[in-house]
Amino acid sequence: MALQGDTTALRLCLDRLLPPVKDPAVKTFFRFYELQNDRLREESIAPLLNKVSKFITNPLLRAVIGTKVSIVDSKEVKHLLIRKF
């Protein structure tokens, strides 16, 4: 499991990342998350960390997701999908 009882780093990240979040579902999840003990927190967040780790450990995906300017033209992608199907 990714956290294994050490939630300090996650807590520091959440303190910085959550204040600007406007989505009520995200805020509700993390309010619920805050009320849980460490074991339940690990169970709650493990599936998300499992998915995120796939992106951050793959150099190509990390480069695509981490770019500040999109190099993907959504109109071109839509056109290609329409032509294919």
C-alpha positions in Angstrom: 0.0 0.0 0.0 1.3 3.4 -0.9 0.8 5.3 2.4 1.5 2.6 5.0 0.5 4.8 7.9 2.5 7.9 6.9 0.0 10.5 5.9 2.2 13.5 6.6 3.3 14.1 2.9 -0.3 13.6 1.7 -1.6 16.0 4.4 0.9 18.7 3.3 -0.1 18.3 -0.3 -3.8 18.5 0.5 -3.3 21.6 2.6 -1.9 23.3 -0.5 -4.1 21.8 -3.2 -7.6 21.7 -1.7 -8.4 25.4 -0.9 -8.9 26.5 -4.5 -11.0 23.4 -5.3 -14.6 24.3 -6.1 -16.1 20.9 -6.9 -18.5 19.9 -4.1 -18.0 16.2 -4.6 -14.2 16.6 -4.2 -14.6 18.7 -1.1 -17.1 16.3 0.4 -14.8 13.3 -0.2 -11.9 15.1 1.5 -14.1 16.2 4.4 -15.1 12.6 4.9 -11.4 11.6 4.5 -10.3 14.0 7.2 -12.7 12.3 9.7 -11.2 8.8 9.2 -8.5 7.1 11.1 -5.2 6.2 9.3 -6.3 2.7 8.3 -9.6 4.0 6.8 -7.7 6.8 5.1 -5.4 4.3 3.5 -8.3 2.2 2.3 -10.0 5.3 0.9 -7.1 6.7 -1.0 -5.3 3.6 -2.1 -7.4 3.0 -5.3 -6.7 6.6 -6.4 -3.0 6.4 -5.7 -2.9 3.1 -7.6 -4.3 4.8 -10.7 -2.2 7.9 -10.4 1.0 5.9 -9.9 0.5 4.4 -13.3 0.7 7.9 -14.8 3.6 9.3 -12.8 5.8 6.2 -13.2 5.4 6.1 -17.0 7.8 8.7 -18.5 5.8 9.2 -21.7 2.5 9.6 -19.8 4.1 11.9 -17.3 5.5 14.1 -20.1 2.1 14.3 -21.9 0.1 15.1 -18.7 2.8 17.4 -17.3 3.1 19.7 -20.3 1.8 23.2 -19.8 0.7 23.6 -23.4 -1.5 21.0 -25.1 0.0 19.6 -28.2 -3.2 17.6 -29.0 -5.7 19.3 -31.3 -9.1 18.1 -30.0 -10.7 19.0 -33.4 -8.3 16.7 -35.2 -8.8 13.9 -32.7 -12.6 14.2 -33.1 -12.2 14.2 -36.9 -10.0 11.1 -36.8 -12.5 9.3 -34.5 -15.4 10.1 -36.7 -13.6 8.9 -39.8 -12.6 5.7 -38.1 -16.0 4.8 -36.9 
